[in-house]
């Protein structure tokens, strides 16, 4: 089980983690990677992707480091790694 002290995370990273782990427990409706590699999110109240997350590669690296530091089993870590690609759609704008 993933246990994270959210007080040490940036508000953006905490929001992303909440979405990845429990997409129904957050105000993010969807996250997307744009053609230029930037990651954005759309809140449940909006039809537009108006929340900037950052570069997808940076998000991926941060997520991997966080999972590694959480001392998960190899199987758990792989499961959480897949969440990033499963929950983020690609938009070719």
Secondary structure, 3 states (H helix, E strand, C coil): CCCCCHHHCCHHHHHHHHHHHCHHHCCEEEEEECCCCEEEEEECCCCCCCEEEEEHHHHHHHHHHHHHHCCCCHHHHHHHHHHHHHHEEECCC
